[in-house]
Every structure is written in C-alpha cells, then in structure tokens.
C-alpha cells in the first residue's frame, strides 16, 4: 500500500529541524526500498524548509502511522501537523526514475483536497513533467479524498493547472525539491 505523508513545520522550528537533519536522513535511510519520493517543501521567497514530503510503500495503515509518528523531527516537535493519506502511484515509478532528473526547472507539490466526487483519477495529458501523481484515499482505499502530484513546472500557477480547477475544496501548491542524500 502506498502512502503520502506531508509533515508541515512549525513556524519557529527551523533551527531544531537543522539540528535533526542527520537523524531525519538516517531514519529515512531505513525506508530506502519503500521510498517512492521524498523531499522538503520550501518557501517561495528564500527557499527555507516548510515541511517534508514522503511517499512510501508500506504494508498497511498502522505501518504508515508508525513511519510518520516515529520520525525524529515529529518526535522532537518540528512539525505543526501531518497529512497522511493512502495514495495510488499512477505513474508506477519512483522520483529517481523521473526522466527529467533531480535538477533543472522548478518543482512543486500540488495537493488537491477533496470535495465530493473523485476528480483527476487518470493521468493528465502532457505528463512528461509529472514526477509523481495519484489520488489520495481513505485507509481502506475506498474513498477519494483528493489528488497529489509532484511536478516540474515553470511556475506555481502552471503546477496548479495539473489539477482540475473547481473540482476541489482547496488546491495547495508548495515549492518542493528532490530530497535525501545527494
């Protein structure tokens, strides 16, 4: 089962986050085989971290919750909240398989938070810039809760356009970059 996790930083946690960076990476290294994508979200202005995104393939929702809540930054109070949703990998690859590579162009996390009937359940046309894409689901996989994408785009508005306008309660766009050890 695949899961998307977005830890969102507290406003005053940058120093603590930096102090725990090696602990965070060491923890994530334990999930190297399960990792589909990872990386920090960033402020658009100065590129400071605002959170961490991890897409992982784990046995069940209990394992996903353990992954999220045992993370060193979470344990130390770096994050203000966590979005954890089951996810379906419609591209069938990891971020490391993205033909566009780790660098070049702007990268974004796009989260469409559900409102009613499912939307964007199939891959959009022109998917060359999609790094990861899929629906956000309930723990049992039976209820659509939104759609998430990691995308390379010219700007945030272009990234937002990967999802259907008006089909969501809200669409969030966050600057994002490939994560992990270089």
Order of alpha helices (4+ residues) and beta strands (2+ residues): beta-alpha-alpha-beta-beta-alpha-alpha-beta-beta-beta-beta-alpha-beta
